[in-house]
Amino acid sequence: MGDFSNSDKEKYEFHNVDNDFLVNILNNQDESVGNFLDLEQNNAAMNRIYSNNNLFQFGQQIQQQQNQQQNQQQNNQNNNQFQQDTQNQNQFNQGQEHENTQYKQDQYKMKDPKQYQQKNMQEQIRHDYNNTGNRGEDLITEKVQEEKPQQLQQQQNQTMNPFKLEEDAYQNEHIQFNSQNNKFKKFSVNINGSSDDDYDDDIKNRSGIQKISSNPNQYSQNTIQNSNFTIKADEMEKLNQKLARNRESARNSRKRKKVYIELLESKVQNLTDELEKTRKMLDQSKEYMNKINSHNQILTGFVFGRQQLFEKLDNSIKQNKDENEISLLLDSLRFRLGATGKERVVAINHFFKQMLDICIPTHFRYLLWTASESHDMFCENLEDKLNHLEGKSTANPQKISWRHELMAQLNLSAKQKSQLKRFQKKFMNEKVQMDGLIGQLQSMKDQIHTKSLGVQNLIDDIRTVLSPLQAATFLIFLEKNKYRREISNSRIWDAIKKNIDVEEEDEEEQEDDQEFEENQQRINQKNSFQIEQKQEEIQQNLNDDSDYLKKKICNDMNKN
């Protein structure tokens, strides 16, 4: 390394260290370690003596100068010229400081990274040493004038503690002399009892050499830092445990949420299926109600139309209207409600279907149809058929889906299918026989209709004998007495007379039993009423006798 420049030497003007000897130490790196140790101890003793005698006085002077500087800055704060001069002075000082801290490139060209690190450390030591204000009133005053308000506040805080200034000065000198070369570094390592790696960390952190014996305050601070580190470690452990619990709670919450969502989805699916079934049932009920309403309209049309015609005919008779008008009403009645009347024919067909529905229940019709068509439970390949039905369910769900649903709900086993297969022929035979009977009923209905036409023709012949008024009176009277037993079906038709007679006898017996019970109740009520009356009479007589005896006793006592 080359010699220090004049600007560098000026920075050490107020040090209690021989500058020439310091230059020799820096240039001659082969100097023995023992001489350097003696030099370091002597210089440290001189620094402590100088600081103990004059540091308090220097602190007071610095405090006064800082107060004066602050007052002067406050007074000249609004002076633009002063601010401009101050700014120029600061720029000049920064440039001067940069020149003082820079080495000449040609003379101090760095070749080794360790030398580059040592050079930066030297520059930092010089800068920190000048800022502490440990040597000389003139240098301190000049530095105070050049400092910014923030740096002045830092110096004020430092001067308030003289012992702190002493320790900083000693540590800075110690760092300066122990960062020159590798021999000094080894000496520092031996003093501290640390390794080379620890020394590199110390250089990076610029913490210097800490001696526990000479600096007990630093030892107490290290102890506090260690305790704080232990407390922070405990806090970090608690924080990690808390975070782990939070993560576990979050995982459990997500699992519960997932299960809850799955339950909700299943519930929604079940409700959707039930809603779909209910909708189908409502649609079927709606269709059934529409059929019933249409049937009711037919029946109401037949009944009310017939009733209106008879009312008009009755009013015509009561009002003594013309026979021609009565004859027109009779023709209208024959056309609408006669054997060939439109409303009567529609009503006959409707009631014939209703009769078949009542005679043959729904499950009878289903079993007869499936047996004859070899569908559903009587199908040979039921699974293939179900798959076929499932494929068609999308095209026409109303006709196929209900059968597929029925088979899915029954879930027949192979053994059950084989057992049901034996009943197929029997159902088919029954269907053939019932088809014959229903055909006979249809032919009988047609025959009855034909015979009704013959009777209607006879009635027309009778109208030629009777007058319109007489014919109208005849029809109205029979309409009012149509529920008489003598003209009921049980009295006219011998084919159903026996069954009807048995039913009527049962009804008569029930009526007789009801009459007997009613008579018996009347007798019991009458007897109970009579008994109550007698009890009241007896009680009244007893009361009268007791009153009479009391009066008699009272009279006898008065006489005595």
Secondary structure as the mmCIF struct_conf table of DSSP 4:
data_model
#
loop_
_struct_conf.conf_type_id
_struct_conf.id
_struct_conf.beg_label_comp_id
_struct_conf.beg_label_asym_id
_struct_conf.beg_label_seq_id
_struct_conf.end_label_comp_id
_struct_conf.end_label_asym_id
_struct_conf.end_label_seq_id
HELX_LH_PP_P HELX_LH_PP_P1 ASP A 3 SER A 5
HELX_RH_AL_P HELX_RH_AL_P1 ASN A 6 GLU A 10
TURN_TY1_P TURN_TY1_P1 LYS A 11 PHE A 14
BEND BEND1 HIS A 15 VAL A 17
HELX_RH_AL_P HELX_RH_AL_P2 ASN A 19 ASN A 27
TURN_TY1_P TURN_TY1_P2 GLN A 29 ASP A 30
HELX_RH_AL_P HELX_RH_AL_P3 VAL A 33 ASN A 75
TURN_TY1_P TURN_TY1_P3 ASN A 76 ASN A 78
HELX_RH_AL_P HELX_RH_AL_P4 ASN A 80 THR A 101
HELX_LH_PP_P HELX_LH_PP_P2 GLN A 102 LYS A 104
TURN_TY1_P TURN_TY1_P4 GLN A 105 GLN A 107
BEND BEND2 TYR A 108 TYR A 108
BEND BEND3 ASP A 112 ASP A 112
HELX_RH_AL_P HELX_RH_AL_P5 PRO A 113 THR A 132
TURN_TY1_P TURN_TY1_P5 GLY A 133 GLY A 133
BEND BEND4 ARG A 135 ARG A 135
HELX_RH_AL_P HELX_RH_AL_P6 GLU A 137 GLU A 146
BEND BEND5 GLU A 147 GLU A 147
HELX_RH_AL_P HELX_RH_AL_P7 PRO A 149 THR A 159
TURN_TY1_P TURN_TY1_P6 MET A 160 MET A 160
HELX_RH_AL_P HELX_RH_AL_P8 PRO A 162 ASN A 178
TURN_TY1_P TURN_TY1_P7 SER A 179 SER A 179
BEND BEND6 GLN A 180 ASN A 181
HELX_RH_AL_P HELX_RH_AL_P9 ASN A 182 ASN A 192
TURN_TY1_P TURN_TY1_P8 GLY A 193 GLY A 193
HELX_RH_AL_P HELX_RH_AL_P10 ASP A 196 ASN A 205
TURN_TY1_P TURN_TY1_P9 ARG A 206 ARG A 206
TURN_TY1_P TURN_TY1_P10 ILE A 212 SER A 214
HELX_RH_AL_P HELX_RH_AL_P11 PRO A 216 LYS A 318
TURN_TY1_P TURN_TY1_P11 GLN A 319 ASN A 320
HELX_RH_AL_P HELX_RH_AL_P12 GLU A 323 LEU A 337
BEND BEND7 GLY A 338 GLY A 338
TURN_TY1_P TURN_TY1_P12 ALA A 339 THR A 340
HELX_RH_AL_P HELX_RH_AL_P13 LYS A 342 CYS A 359
BEND BEND8 ILE A 360 ILE A 360
HELX_RH_AL_P HELX_RH_AL_P14 THR A 362 GLU A 373
TURN_TY1_P TURN_TY1_P13 SER A 374 SER A 374
HELX_RH_3T_P HELX_RH_3T_P1 ASP A 376 PHE A 378
BEND BEND9 GLU A 380 ASN A 381
HELX_RH_AL_P HELX_RH_AL_P15 LEU A 382 SER A 393
TURN_TY1_P TURN_TY1_P14 THR A 394 ALA A 395
HELX_RH_AL_P HELX_RH_AL_P16 PRO A 397 LEU A 410
HELX_RH_AL_P HELX_RH_AL_P17 ALA A 414 LYS A 421
TURN_TY1_P TURN_TY1_P15 ARG A 422 PHE A 423
HELX_RH_AL_P HELX_RH_AL_P18 GLN A 424 VAL A 465
BEND BEND10 LEU A 466 LEU A 466
HELX_RH_AL_P HELX_RH_AL_P19 PRO A 468 LYS A 480
TURN_TY1_P TURN_TY1_P16 ASN A 481 TYR A 483
HELX_RH_3T_P HELX_RH_3T_P2 ARG A 485 ILE A 487
BEND BEND11 SER A 488 SER A 488
HELX_RH_AL_P HELX_RH_AL_P20 ASN A 489 ILE A 492
TURN_TY1_P TURN_TY1_P17 ASP A 494 ILE A 496
HELX_RH_AL_P HELX_RH_AL_P21 LYS A 497 LYS A 559
#
